Amino acid sequence: MSSWFSWLTPAIPLLLPWLVKHGVGMAQATVCSRWDHSVGLDDIGLSQEGDVVIGAVFPIHILPPAPDLSFSQHPDLQSCVNFQEEPLRWVHALVFAVDEINRNPFLLPGVRLGYRVLDSCGQHPWSLRGALSLVSGGNLRSWPSSDFHVPLVIGDASSTQAIILARTLGPLSVPVISYQASCGCLSDRQEFPNFFRTIPSDVYQALTMARLTWLLGWTWVGAIAADNDYGRQAIQVFEAAVRGTGVCLAFFETLNRANLVRDVVRAADTVQASTARVILVFLWYTDMGALLLELGRRNVTDRQFLASEAWSTSGQLLRNPALFNVSRGVVGVAIRSAPMPGFEAHLRSLHPSRRPRDVLLKELWETEFNGAETLEVVQSPFTDTSQLRITYNVYLAVYAAAHALHSLLSCPQRDSPTWGNSFTCSPPHNISPAELLQHLNQVNFTTPLGEPFYFRGADVPAVYDLVNWQATPQGLLKLVTIGRVEGSNILIDQSAIQWNAGSNMVPVSVCSDSCPPGTRVARKKGEPVCCFDCIPCAEGEVSNTTGSLQCDRCPLEFWSNSNRTACIPRQLEFLSFSDTMGVTLTTVAVCGTVATAAVFMLFVYHRHTPLVRANNSELSFLLLLSLKLCFLCSLVFIGRPSAWACRIRQAAFGVIFVLCLSCLLVKTIVVLAAFRSARPGAGQLMRWFGPVQQRGSVFLFTSVQVIICAVWLSISPPLPYRDLGLKGSKVILECEMGSVAGFSLVLGYIGLLASLCLLLAFLARKLPDNFNEAKFITFSMLIFCAVWISFVPAYVSSPGKYADAVEIFAILASSFGLLFCLFAPKCFIILLRPERNTKKHMMDK
């Protein structure tokens, strides 16, 4: 944007009231000095009187690049050159729509619609001056009143100019309806509450291009865009849409019209040097024509262009034979085309003799005929109605304005008690732009073609045509529609596309060659995502296709082969008798079993001595037997898990340990009862703890655990389970608990008996006896509890076979603890201090 506008923007809200009151003072300045400088703005445009007049701004001429201008300098404006026939057709679309509306008895009945059209010359200052002149009505000699102003402006074509108009007229609430300004930024209702458009936002166009790029398999794409809001924001949306899809930009060049020659050379150098074969282009058709000419001069004809709507349907480019080789096969997004019945007849009926005040029509005649011909048989861009795109957008903009005016002037609910809560209305001679803006926001009507029309904020629903530039036998290019876009749905006939080489094969545009099987794409740091290295797949992953973006993990029962191209069955892993850990634990268990058997034999041999007979020798033998079984049951946890092994493991462990603890608990109770019975009046106490009762208690305590295990095994027993979650080429084969509650009850019951035994033994530790067995039971229970309290977190955190090893270790450690704490002191006396193995010595305090 030029510096003069940047300087003026902050002051616009303060200047507007004065500008409107005094008519801006611009009406005497010329927009195009090809006419006399005394000619007003209205004299180089097109106008028609009416009860309500709408204003419009069109780029009918194009100004050459000029230095920045300032209002403070008040310069003569440069000459408008390069008369354009297509924008003049847009002007007459407005005229045609106004004539239709004035003939329609149901739309604005009794109100004649007028218009005032000015030429912006495609430049920001002239667009702004024209719009301010329209809304202020300044010094218009040809109008009845010098204070006549328009309540609405249609225009301008450029997004940047539309932004200027919307921001400038926003404080006055004057609606601005653009027919071609497609910048996504204009959808912001907070910043541009008075802006509307009949062309879809560039956001949808950029998203469509992103989907096309992905659909056609292009991953390495160059981009060239106009150095303004239109181009830069479109590329930003495109980049955001393709992020993460494997599509990336090889380069991004911008073209500034003020430095067009230099920028075109730079962009052509980039295109020629790049390996990208597909180029995304967001440019105005005149700028794109300059770039195509430069590429054609360099014979760069193997690039596939993806065109934006600003040039995808340009007849000027299609008809230029110098661009044939370089632009053949262009695929583009185009503004939807729609018929306008009667419009061609309207254009061909035009003649300067019938419109003597129409200076633009006079210039068309000078350009086409230099005389008195008619348009009835002329084929020119002005009379070409085969592809009415922007023309139809202008037509829709006029109808949207007319329906908003109809709603404002009709006031069908004026007498309703709720009218004041919805809209206000105005008479035709004094229309408030703010009130018109209210009604324009609610416009909803059916077009003459029978299609619904409404605004979603500033926008209309996105509808595009997909077009292709195809060569004809005559060596020319023609525009062919190959698809349609409605919202996010793309319908495209790929078989109908003619590509840049003249073939039906989709061009290939990649940065790096596809990766072979067994490898995957690896992004290069600091480079676009589609430039990559190929690295082998990780263990357990394979890729059996070329160009895999990622490796596929093998099924659970399989692992990758050495080439990472196929999955092979995994090896089974479990705690076996052959590995080091299994051998070690088996050895320890056997040693414990042998040690327990040795103690058992020693006690059998000395079974008649007082030490063995003390405190029910039957319980001692049962305890030794249960300890021996404890050592042996650990071996069940080693070996390949099977259905019977998984069931017997925990059941055997739980029942045997309860049997062991039951013996200890009963022995502790007997010690307490024996010493309590010595007290006066407690002589009958031992009758309740005789040998029969002791055996019954052991049986009863053990039966409870048997019942728990039986219920567990019948409802949800442990079963073999293949743990496939661990990384590696092996499957961990283990026993699944089945019911965590069942296992918890088994451990909980063991813990309960151990706690009772520890408590009772602790209470009996100081009873008078030279050999008080309660002390050793206390020590053994402390070791037992410490081992199994440590077991729980270690077991939960250990994976696979290590969980079995932890449980075996806990079984062996607690068994050794019981064996040594309970029987080592007795064996010491029996073997090394036989003199203490007497009844007298044991009864001494």
C-alpha positions, 0 to 999 in steps of 0.5 A: 500500500502506498505511503500516502495512504498509510499516512492518511489512514489514522486521520480518516475517522477525523476527516470524514465528517468534514469531507462529507459536509464540504463535498470532499473538494475532489469533484473538480479533480480528474481521475483520468486526465486524457480528458480536460482537467475541468471535467468532473468525476461524473463526466468520465463515468456513467450515471442514471438518475433515480429516486435511489442512486447506488454508487459503483467503482470499476477499474476501467483503465489501468494506471502505470506505476507512479511515485507515492502521492500525498493529498498535501501535494494535491498533484495532477493525476497521471493519465489513465491508459490501457482501456479494458473492455472486460471491466466495461462489461462489468459496468454494463452488467450493473446497468443491465441489472438496474434496468431489470429491477426498474422493470420488475413490478415486485421489486422496489415498486414505485421506486426508480433505481439509479446509479453512478459509476466511476473509474478507479483506474486500478489505483488506491488513491483514485478508488478512495477519491471516487468512493468519497465523491460518491458518498459526499455527492460533491459538486456534481453539475449534472445532478439536480442537487449538489448534496446528492449522495449514494447510500451504498458503493459497489466495488472495488475489484482489488482486495487492497482497494476494497479494504481501503474503501471498507475502512474509510466508509466504515465510520459512516456505516456506508455498505461496500459490496465488492464483486472481486475482492476475495481476500480472506481478511475481509471476512472479519466482521469486527474490522469490516462490519460494512463490507460484503462481497459476491465472490467467495473468500480466498480462504476457500479458493486456497483450500480448494487448491490445497485439496487439488494438490493433494488429490493429484499427488503433487508434493513439491510445489512452487508459489508465486503471488501478488505482493499484497493482501490477496496474494500473501494471505492466500499462500498463508491459507494454502500452507496451513491447509497442506501442513502435515499432508506431505506437500511443501513449497519449493519456493515463494516469490512475490510480484509487486506491480510497482517493480514488475519488470524486476520482480518478473525476472527474479521470479523467472530465475527461481522457476527456472532453477527450481526442481518443482514442476508445479507452480501455484500462482495467485496473480492478477492476469496482467502480471501473470501475462508478463511472467508467462512472456518471460518464461516463454522467452527462456523456453521454460515450457515444462511447468504445470501452473495451478491458477487462481481465479484472478487469471484462470479465465483471462481471455487476454492470456488465452488469446495470446499466441506467444503464451501457447507453449508455456501456458498450455495445460493450466489448471485453475480455480475459476469464479463460477459461471452463470448465464444472464438471459438478455445480457448479450442482446443488451450489449450488442444494442449499445451505441454511442448515438443512443448514449451521448453522455457515456464517455466510456462507450465512446472510448470503446468505439474508438478502440474497436471501430474508430467510427460508426460500426455496431456491436451486433456482429462483433466478437470481442471481450466486451461482447463475449458472454460465454463465461460470465463470472465477475460479470455475474458477481456484479449482477448479484451485487446489484440485486443484493443492494436492490433487495436490501433497499426493498426491505428498507423502503417497504417496512412491512412491519412498521405498525407491529409493536415489535418493529422497533426491536428489529429494523428501522426504515427510511423514505427514498429521498433520505436513506440512512446508510446505517439502516440500509446496512442493517437490512443488507445483513439480512438479505435472503432472496431468490435470484432470477436464475432461481438460486437462493442468495444470502450473506454469511457475514460478509461472504457468500457460499463458496462455489467454483468452477475448475478449468483447464487450458487445452490446445486446439487443432488450430494452435490456440488455447481454449477454456474447458470446464473440468469440474466444480467445487461446492464448499468442501466437495470437489468434483473433477474429471481427471480424464478430461484434463490436458496437461502441460506436455499435451498428454493425459498423464499427471505431471510428477513434482517431487523433491526426493525420490520415493523410498524403497521397501524396508525404509521410510521417509525421514524429514531433513532438518531445516528443509521442506517436509517433502525433501527427505532421506530414506532410513530403515524401519525400526525393529518390529516395523516393516514397509513393503511398498515404495515411498512409505511415509511410515513403517507399519508395525507387525501383527502382535504374534509377529516381528520384522525380518532383517530386511524390514520387508516382512513380518515373521513369527515371534519367539516365546519367552518364559521363566524356564529351567534352562535359563540362568535365572531358572537354574538359580532359583531351582537350586535354591529351592532344592537346597531349601527342600533338602535343609527342611528334610534334614531338620525333619529327619533330625527331629524324627531321630530326637523325637523323644527328647524334651525339646522336640516334644515340647509344645506339641511335636505333632505341630512341629512335624506338620510345620516342617512338612508344610515348609518343605512343600513351600520350597517345592511349590516355588518350582511350579512357577518355573517352566512353560505356563499351561492351563493346569500349571497356572491354576495350581501355582497360586492355589498351591502357594496359598494353601501351603502357606496358610497351612504353615501359618496355621501351625505357627498360629496354633503353636502360639496360642498353645504357648499362651494357653499353657502359661495362662492355665498355670494361674489360679482358676484357669486349670481347665483352659488347656482342655480347650487346646488339646491335640485334637483342638489343635489339629482341628484349628489347623484344619479349620484355618486351612479350609478357609483358604481352600474354599477361597482358592476353589471359588477363585479357580471355578469363577475366574482361574489364572490362564496362560497369557501372551504378553505382546505389549513389550517391544522385541522379537519375543512374546512373553508367555505368562499366567494371567491372574484371571481375578485380581480380587481372588488373588488379593483374597488369597494374599489378604488371608495369608496376611491376616494369619501372619498378623495374628500370629505376630501379635500373639507371639509378641504378647507371649515373648516375655512369658517365663520359660527358659526356651520360650518359642514365642520369641522365635515365632515373633522373629520369623513373623517379622521376616515373613511380613517384611518379605511379603510387604516388599513383594507387592510393589516389586511384583506389580512393577516387574514385567513378564518372567521377572514377576514370576521370579519375584514371587519365587524369591518371596516364597523362598525368602520367607520359607528360609526365614521361618526355617532358620528362625524357628528351627535353627535354635532347636537344632543348635541345642540338639546337636551342640548343646545336648545338656540343655535338652532336658525338661528341668533346664527348659522349665527354669526361668 
